[in-house]
Amino acid sequence: METAIFTANNVWMMVCTALVFFMHLGFSFLEIGLTRQKNTINILFKNVFIICTGLLLYYIGGFNLMYPGDFNGYLGFAGFGIPLPENGLTPDYASGGYTYWTDFLFQGMFAATAATIVSGAVAERMKIGAFMIFTVIYVGFVYPIAGSWQWGGGFLSSLSIGDAEGFYDFAGSTLVHSVGGWAALVAVYLLGSRIGKFNDGKPQAIPGHSIPLATAGVLILWLGWFGFNGGSVLSANPEATSLTLVTTCLAAAAGGVIAMLTSTLLYKNLDLTMFLNGILGGLVGITAGADQMSPGDAILIGAVAGALIVFAVSLVDKIKLDDPVGAIAVHLICGIWGTLAVGLFGAKAGFDQFLVQLVGVLCYAVFCIATSFIIIFVLKKTVGIRVSEREELEGLDAHEHQMDAYPDFRLNEH
């Protein structure tokens, strides 16, 4: 019986690993759909690079940097590579939830997501070489260190305030999405806006070339979240996985509907992109506490996230930051909201837990802003981070890759 349960758990975790991998196609579709066709190859190249490099970096040292075993709570390293422990293929490993190999691969799929978030925010004007260097450093070092503070048993996992003990982030509202979101914010600030985005200080719409692709991307991401949150149960436990999937889907639905309604009331048009980003905002928002919430709590969290999306997108424009895909609003703002919501709703709700969550958010903010600023600022002063005006106007596909994503078509080449 124990072997059968172990096998079922491991199969579920492998399915979830595949779903999280599939999310990278969703990110790719979303990014290329919301940007212009002349930069399609560039965006696809970055996303493929992130997946391949992220896995290799996680193998080389990222996994053992994130899960170093006994360490000082701030920085630890268990060595290079992924040597199989003695019990790594038995039910004694991870309480029978999965094997060591499944553990590595599932966590490795998460690692690449942080850089994918940045990719969308800097789309259409960042040098591919500079982005690749940033990805190697951020995914190889910054993300694993940040993850070790909570998921690796670091100082935040045991942080106590009053009756609350331990910062809680079930599947990564902060550890994945805000870690990527803070870097996206810094990158957009240092990079500057696209040519034509602001005219006399007023934001101008730069339409993407394929809303159908963007829509497909969001629906693929929603499907992938079944693995992102469902796999974070770390077993096939029927009670926990079913509740997690219900709360995840309800939050997504509420986020989409409220973003659509809020946008319609404010701007008097049925904006599909706001609807789509509202869905993603709900998904990001529920991720921190998906296993702790009731269905009603999940709807409230998703609804607030959906409203936040609309106001956050407007705020980003007002402070003259250019985020082509809404990554800052979705991943950073809703990531913060979802993390704090653990202290407001669900099984862990309480003022002490809210304070613990707030301290955790602030710790990651300081660390991610500082590290991403140093990396990108150094790149800006050395190799440069922005393409030339001519390259931007003519498209990164032609200049960075000497390729055309749609050689037989000409769409939206402004």
DAFENUR-V724473 format. One record per run of one state. SS is the DSSP state (H for helix, E for strand, L for the rest). FROM is the first residue (numbers start at 1). TO is the last residue. If there is no record, write none. Layout:
ss & from & to
SS & FROM & TO
SS & FROM & TO
This chain:
ss & from & to
L & 1 & 1
H & 2 & 33
L & 34 & 36
H & 37 & 66
L & 67 & 92
H & 93 & 96
L & 97 & 99
H & 100 & 111
L & 112 & 112
H & 113 & 121
L & 122 & 125
E & 126 & 126
L & 127 & 127
H & 128 & 148
L & 149 & 154
H & 155 & 158
L & 159 & 159
E & 160 & 161
L & 162 & 163
E & 164 & 165
L & 166 & 172
H & 173 & 191
L & 192 & 197
E & 198 & 199
L & 200 & 201
E & 202 & 203
L & 204 & 210
H & 211 & 233
L & 234 & 237
H & 238 & 267
L & 268 & 271
H & 272 & 286
L & 287 & 294
H & 295 & 318
L & 319 & 326
H & 327 & 341
L & 342 & 350
H & 351 & 381
L & 382 & 385
E & 386 & 386
L & 387 & 388
H & 389 & 394
L & 395 & 395
H & 396 & 401
L & 402 & 414
